[in-house]
């Protein structure tokens, strides 16, 4: 699902216009980005928690040349799903799982 499809789905469920829904979604994204930029977590109970963590620098290899290189440390955004979201995702098989089962039957 892309952003336009998400906006359409939310607008249909909330019985609002797509323009109003797009404005609200953009506002949500801006608030989440600002909060994470300020070093705080965003916790949506039942959905999950967005947080920023520091990833240490490490040694890696350039796949084209095979030479060793240093990958610098950086901050990364992490998402930890909440129990409700995790349970919902685990309860319904994905398309990939369905296609693997269909391939095994053939």
PAZAPA-4460 file (N, C-alpha, C; in steps of 0.05 Angstrom, whole numbers, plus 32768, in hexadecimal, padded with zeros to 4 digits):
% residues 106
    n_x    n_y    n_z   ca_x   ca_y   ca_z    c_x    c_y    c_z   seq   type   mol
   8011   7FE9   8000   8000   8000   8000   8012   8019   8000     1      X     A
   800D   802B   7FEE   801C   8044   7FED   800C   805A   7FFB     2      X     A
   8018   8072   7FFC   800C   8088   800A   7FF0   808F   7FFF     3      X     A
   7FED   8090   7FE5   7FD3   8097   7FD9   7FBE   8082   7FE0     4      X     A
   7FC5   8069   7FE0   7FB2   8054   7FE7   7FAB   8056   8005     5      X     A
   7FBE   805C   8016   7FB9   8060   8032   7FA6   8077   8037     6      X     A
   7FAB   808D   802A   7F99   80A5   802C   7F7D   809E   8024     7      X     A
   7F7A   808F   800E   7F5F   8088   8004   7F51   8075   8018     8      X     A
   7F60   8062   8023   7F54   804F   8037   7F4B   805E   8050     9      X     A
   7F5C   8070   805A   7F55   807F   8072   7F3D   8092   806D    10      X     A
   7F3D   809F   8056   7F28   80B2   804F   7F0D   80A3   804D    11      X     A
   7F0E   808B   8042   7EF5   807B   8040   7EEB   8072   805B    12      X     A
   7EFD   8069   806D   7EF5   8060   8088   7EEB   8077   8099    13      X     A
   7EF8   808E   8096   7EF1   80A5   80A8   7EDC   80B7   809C    14      X     A
   7ED4   80B1   8083   7EC0   80C1   8075   7EC9   80DF   8073    15      X     A
   7EE2   80E3   806C   7EEC   80FE   8067   7EF7   80FF   804B    16      X     A
   7EFF   8117   8043   7F0A   811A   8028   7F27   8110   8027    17      X     A
   7F2F   8109   800F   7F4B   8101   800C   7F5E   8118   8012    18      X     A
   7F57   8130   800B   7F68   8147   8011   7F6B   814B   802F    19      X     A
   7F56   8149   803E   7F57   814C   805B   7F68   8136   8067    20      X     A
   7F63   811E   805E   7F72   8107   8068   7F90   8109   8061    21      X     A
   7F97   8113   8049   7FB3   8117   8042   7FC0   812B   8054    22      X     A
   7FB2   8141   805A   7FBC   8155   806C   7FC1   814A   8087    23      X     A
   7FAF   813A   8092   7FB2   812E   80AC   7FCA   811A   80AC    24      X     A
   7FCC   810A   8097   7FE2   80F6   8096   7FFD   8104   8094    25      X     A
   7FFE   8119   8084   8017   8129   8082   801E   8135   809D    26      X     A
   800A   813F   80AB   800F   814A   80C6   8019   8135   80D9    27      X     A
   800E   811D   80D8   8017   8108   80E9   8035   8101   80E3    28      X     A
   803B   80FF   80CA   8057   80F9   80C2   806A   810E   80CC    29      X     A
   8062   8128   80C9   8073   813E   80D2   8078   813D   80F0    30      X     A
   8063   8137   80FF   8065   8136   811C   8077   811F   8125    31      X     A
   8074   8108   8118   8085   80F1   811E   80A2   80F7   8118    32      X     A
   80A7   8103   8101   80C2   810A   80F9   80CF   811E   810D    33      X     A
   80C0   8132   8114   80CA   8147   8126   80CF   813B   8142    34      X     A
   80BE   812A   814B   80C1   811D   8165   80DA   810B   8165    35      X     A
   80DE   80FC   8150   80F6   80EA   814E   810F   80FB   814C    36      X     A
   810E   8111   813C   8125   8123   8139   812D   812F   8154    37      X     A
   8119   8134   8165   811F   8140   817F   8129   812B   8193    38      X     A
   812B   8112   818A   8136   80FD   819B   8122   80EE   81AC    39      X     A
   8108   80F2   81A7   80F3   80E5   81B6   80E7   80CE   81A7    40      X     A
   80DB   80BB   81B5   80CD   80A5   81A8   80B0   80AD   81A2    41      X     A
   80A4   809F   818F   8087   80A2   818A   807A   8087   818F    42      X     A
   8069   8085   81A3   805D   806C   81AB   803F   806E   81A5    43      X     A
   8035   805C   8194   8019   805A   818E   8010   803F   8199    44      X     A
   8003   803F   81B0   7FFB   8026   81BE   7FEB   8014   81AB    45      X     A
   7FF3   7FFB   81AA   7FE6   7FE8   8198   7FF2   7FE7   817C    46      X     A
   7FFD   7FFD   8173   8009   7FFE   8159   8027   7FFA   815A    47      X     A
   8035   800A   816A   8052   8006   816D   8061   801F   8175    48      X     A
   807B   801D   8177   808C   8033   8180   80A2   8039   816C    49      X     A
   80A4   8052   8164   80BA   805B   8153   80CF   8067   8166    50      X     A
   80E8   8061   8161   80FE   806B   8171   8117   806F   815F    51      X     A
   8129   8080   8169   8142   8085   815B   8159   8079   816C    52      X     A
   816A   8068   815F   8180   805D   816E   819A   8063   815E    53      X     A
   81B0   8061   816C   81CA   8065   815F   81D5   804A   8157    54      X     A
   81DC   8048   813D   81E9   802F   8133   8207   8034   8132    55      X     A
   8216   8023   813E   8233   8026   813F   8240   8023   8123    56      X     A
   8257   802F   8120   8266   802C   8107   8270   800F   8106    57      X     A
   8275   8006   80EE   827E   7FEA   80EB   828E   7FE7   80D1    58      X     A
   829C   7FD1   80CF   82AB   7FCA   80B7   8298   7FBC   80A3    59      X     A
   829B   7FC3   808A   828B   7FB6   8075   829C   7FB1   805D    60      X     A
   8290   7FA6   8048   829E   7FA1   802F   828F   7FAE   8018    61      X     A
   829E   7FB9   8006   8293   7FC4   7FEE   828C   7FAC   7FDC    62      X     A
   8273   7FA7   7FD5   826C   7F8F   7FC6   8278   7F8F   7FA9    63      X     A
   827D   7FA6   7F9E   8289   7FA7   7F83   82A6   7FA0   7F83    64      X     A
   82B5   7FAA   7F97   82D2   7FA6   7F97   82DC   7F92   7FAC    65      X     A
   82CC   7F8D   7FC0   82D4   7F7B   7FD5   82E5   7F88   7FEA    66      X     A
   82EC   7FA2   7FE7   82FD   7FB0   7FFA   82EE   7FB6   8014    67      X     A
   82FD   7FB5   802A   82F2   7FBB   8044   82EE   7FD9   8046    68      X     A
   82D8   7FE1   8052   82D2   7FFD   8056   82C5   8001   8071    69      X     A
   82C6   801A   807B   82BA   8020   8094   829E   802C   808F    70      X     A
   828A   8021   809C   826F   802B   809A   826B   803D   80B3    71      X     A
   8266   8057   80AF   8265   8069   80C6   824C   8064   80D8    72      X     A
   824F   806C   80F1   8238   806B   8104   8223   807E   80FB    73      X     A
   8209   8077   8100   81F4   808A   80FA   81DB   8084   810A    74      X     A
   81C9   8096   810B   81B0   8093   8119   819C   8086   8106    75      X     A
   818D   8072   8110   8179   8065   80FF   815E   8064   810E    76      X     A
   8148   8065   80FF   812E   8063   810A   8126   8045   810C    77      X     A
   811B   803E   8123   8112   8022   8127   80F5   8023   812D    78      X     A
   80E7   800D   8126   80CB   800A   812C   80C7   7FF0   813A    79      X     A
   80BA   7FF0   8151   80B4   7FD8   8160   8096   7FD5   8160    80      X     A
   808B   7FC1   8152   806E   7FBF   8151   8062   7FB9   816D    81      X     A
   804A   7FC3   8172   803B   7FBE   818A   802F   7FA2   8189    82      X     A
   8025   7F99   819F   801A   7F7E   81A1   8002   7F7B   818E    83      X     A
   7FF0   7F8E   818D   7FD8   7F8C   817C   7FE0   7F89   815F    84      X     A
   7FF3   7F9A   8156   7FFC   7F99   813A   800B   7F7E   8135    85      X     A
   801C   7F76   8147   802B   7F5E   8143   8018   7F45   8142    86      X     A
   8004   7F45   8154   7FF1   7F2F   8154   7FE1   7F2E   813A    87      X     A
   7FD8   7F46   8131   7FC9   7F47   8118   7FD9   7F3E   8100    88      X     A
   7FF2   7F46   80FF   8004   7F3E   80E8   8009   7F20   80E9    89      X     A
   800C   7F15   8101   8012   7EF8   8103   7FF9   7EE7   80FD    90      X     A
   7FE2   7EF2   8101   7FC9   7EE2   80FD   7FC2   7EDE   80E0    91      X     A
   7FCA   7EF0   80CF   7FC2   7EEE   80B3   7FDB   7EE8   80A2    92      X     A
   7FDA   7ED2   8092   7FF0   7ECC   8081   7FF5   7EE1   806B    93      X     A
   800E   7EE6   8065   8015   7EFA   8050   8012   7EEE   8035    94      X     A
   8013   7F00   8021   8012   7EF6   8005   8029   7EE4   7FFE    95      X     A
   8040   7EEA   8009   8058   7ED9   8003   8054   7EBD   800F    96      X     A
   8048   7EBB   8027   8043   7EA1   8033   802F   7E92   8023    97      X     A
   801A   7EA0   8019   8005   7E93   8009   8011   7E88   7FEF    98      X     A
   8022   7E98   7FE2   802D   7E8F   7FC9   8040   7E77   7FCD    99      X     A
   804F   7E76   7FE3   8060   7E60   7FE9   8050   7E46   7FED   100      X     A
   8039   7E49   7FFB   8028   7E32   7FFF   801C   7E28   7FE5   101      X     A
   8014   7E3B   7FD4   8009   7E33   7FBA   801F   7E25   7FA9   102      X     A
   8037   7E2E   7FAA   804D   7E22   7F9B   8053   7E06   7FA4   103      X     A
   8051   7E01   7FBF   8056   7DE7   7FC9   8040   7DD3   7FC1   104      X     A
   8027   7DDC   7FBE   8011   7DCA   7FB6   8014   7DC1   7F9A   105      X     A
   8021   7DD1   7F89   8024   7DCA   7F6C   8038   7DB6   7F68   106      X     A
***
